[in-house]
Amino acid sequence: MIIDALQWVSALCALVAAGFWLKSARIRTPSSFPISVVRPDSFGLPLGEPLGATYVGFGHSPAMNELGEALRKQSKWSAIAALAAAFSAACQAVSMISAALE
C-alpha cells in the first residue's frame, strides 16, 4: 500500500517537475547585448553621478554576445530534455492509471 502511494507521488512530482522545467526552458534569451554609449552632460551630484547624458552611439561586446549565444543553445537543449522528461512522466502516469483500472 505504501509503495503504491509513493509511486503515485513520484509520478505526480515527475509531471509537475517536467512542466516547470519545460516552462523555464521556453523563456527566450537574447543572443546579443547592445551597449549604449553616452557622454555625461554634467557631474552635479556629490558622488559623481551624471545628471544627464548625451547619446554618443552604440557598441557591442564579443564576450557578452558569446554568452548570449551559449544561453540560447543551453535553453534549446534544456527544452528538448524537458520534453523528454514530460513524455516519460506522462507514460509513467498512463501506465499507472492503466494498472489501477485493471
Summary of the structure (lengths in Angstrom):
residues: 102
radius of gyration: 24.9
end to end distance: 16.5
largest distance: 78.9
contacts: 239
relative contact order: 0.20
helix: 63%
strand: 13%
